[in-house]
């Protein structure tokens, strides 16, 4: 049985203290995995980032969460914790 992930945390190449939370649209057509490369809106730009997590709940107003725009690379990369 597959559980649908509603939220995804994405690390982008910008100076943020933590990963950003995005909604996973049903129309994306893939089950996102940690390490997938995705495109996401950030301000008026579209950024490329890596999926780094799946929060159960975002912890803030879900009306402010923008959706992932698309999957850039169908391969996923293993993300290793340096500790």
C-alpha positions as CSV (number, residue, x, y, z in Angstrom):
1,X,0.0,0.0,0.0
2,X,1.5,3.4,-1.1
3,X,1.0,6.4,1.1
4,X,0.6,9.7,-0.8
5,X,3.0,12.4,0.2
6,X,1.3,15.8,0.4
7,X,4.3,17.9,1.4
8,X,7.9,17.8,0.4
9,X,11.0,19.6,1.8
10,X,13.3,21.0,-0.9
11,X,16.9,22.3,-0.5
12,X,17.8,25.0,-3.0
13,X,21.1,26.8,-3.7
14,X,20.1,29.8,-1.7
15,X,21.1,30.9,1.8
16,X,18.2,29.5,3.9
17,X,18.6,28.0,7.3
18,X,16.5,25.0,6.4
19,X,14.8,23.3,3.5
20,X,11.6,24.9,2.0
21,X,8.2,23.2,2.1
22,X,6.2,22.7,-1.1
23,X,3.0,20.9,-1.9
24,X,3.2,17.7,-4.0
25,X,0.6,18.1,-6.8
26,X,-1.3,14.9,-7.8
27,X,-0.8,15.8,-11.5
28,X,3.0,15.5,-11.0
29,X,2.5,11.8,-11.9
30,X,5.4,10.4,-9.9
31,X,6.1,9.3,-6.4
32,X,8.8,11.7,-5.2
33,X,11.8,10.2,-3.4
34,X,14.5,11.8,-1.3
35,X,17.2,12.9,-3.8
36,X,14.9,13.7,-6.7
37,X,15.8,16.9,-8.5
38,X,12.7,19.2,-8.8
39,X,11.9,22.6,-10.0
40,X,10.1,24.9,-7.5
41,X,8.8,28.5,-7.5
42,X,10.8,30.9,-5.3
43,X,9.6,34.4,-5.4
44,X,9.3,35.4,-9.1
45,X,11.9,32.8,-10.1
46,X,11.9,29.0,-10.7
47,X,14.7,27.2,-8.9
48,X,16.1,23.7,-9.0
49,X,16.4,21.9,-5.7
50,X,16.8,18.4,-4.1
51,X,14.0,16.6,-2.2
52,X,15.4,16.2,1.3
53,X,12.3,15.2,3.3
54,X,8.6,14.7,3.7
55,X,7.1,16.5,6.7
56,X,3.8,15.0,8.1
57,X,2.5,18.6,8.5
58,X,4.1,21.8,7.3
59,X,3.7,23.7,10.7
60,X,2.4,26.9,9.1
61,X,-0.5,28.1,7.0
62,X,-0.9,25.6,4.1
63,X,-2.6,28.3,2.0
64,X,0.9,29.9,1.6
65,X,2.5,26.7,0.3
66,X,3.2,26.6,-3.5
67,X,3.3,23.4,-5.4
68,X,6.4,21.7,-6.9
69,X,6.5,22.7,-10.6
70,X,8.0,19.5,-12.0
71,X,10.5,16.7,-11.8
72,X,13.8,17.7,-13.4
73,X,15.5,14.3,-13.3
74,X,13.7,11.0,-12.9
75,X,16.8,9.5,-11.2
76,X,17.3,10.2,-7.5
77,X,20.6,10.8,-5.8
78,X,21.5,9.3,-2.5
79,X,21.8,12.1,0.1
80,X,24.3,11.2,2.8
81,X,24.3,12.8,6.3
82,X,28.0,13.8,6.9
83,X,27.7,13.0,10.7
